[in-house]
Amino acid sequence: MKITRQALVVGALGLALGGTGVGVAFAVSGGSSPGATSASGYSWYRSMMGSLSGGSMMGGAGAGMMGTSGYRWMMGGTAAPGWMHGGSLPGYMMGTSTDPGKVMGKLFAGAPGPRVSPADAARLGNEVPARATVDSGANRVSAPGATVHLVVLASPQGGPDETFRTAGLVDPTITVQLGSRVSIELVNADADTAHGLVVSANGSRSSWMPMMTARPAFAGAALWFLGDSTSAGMHAGTLSFTASTQGTYQYLCPVPGHAQKGMIGTFVVSG
């Protein structure tokens, strides 16, 4: 794909996947709450997309691919912006001939946001959360308490490709208590591919494009994608939400094709 079409792929996926700001840097810079608009991240996004696409199809400040409603969704909001409700997106915007994560990761590599060194990422990926218990045989992490903090690495070295690692386990079942305030620090440990994480009630391994189906189960339970690492370190971002409804959910990477390849696990809210 030519660079202008790559930009459109990312524009569509970025809003659908939430390019989020975060990870890509938007969301995390400054610790913005889900649905808020980070001035620095939004400005960077508009500048980058405008330079690649010549400003076409960007829309005004409140509408279109570059609008604030779409940007807020990228940062973890649940309601898709109105411009996406008019039919299917063109095939060339979906990047079906390649892994869209390669395109997205490269374009968003320079986005603002927190960074983690490879050494710190490796340590954090094996760190057991406070008060948590790990059952390696059952591949389960149980994290009790009113507050839970987890670190999840996306596609780290030394493990299966296209998987998540937390507390030293690959794609484990994560169990928290009903009402817990949960924060998940996601680190994109993949040098050349974008990854994200969403906790969803209706996501599916069989879906090539989870962004169209995997709505966040809780407000704030989405960090749609993080760009490639740079000399400054690996992109990191944090999802923060309250586990307000008991049930069994999934956490998965919403980048097209990644859940199918293994970036998916079970998230349980226990009574």
Secondary structure, 3 states (H helix, E strand, C coil): CCHHHHHHHHHHHHHHHHCCEECCEECCCCCCCCCCCCHHHHHHHHHHHHHHHCCCCCCCCCCCCCCHHHHHHHCCCCCCCHHHCCCCCCHHHHCCCCCHHHHHHHHCCCCCCCEECHHHHHHHHCCCCCCCEEECCCCEEEECCCEEEEEEEECCCCCCCCCEEECCEECCEEEEECCCEEEEEEEECCCCCCEEEEEECCCCCCCCCHHHCCCECCCCCEEEEECCCECCEEEEEEEEEECCCCEEEEEECCCCCHHHHCCEEEEEEEC
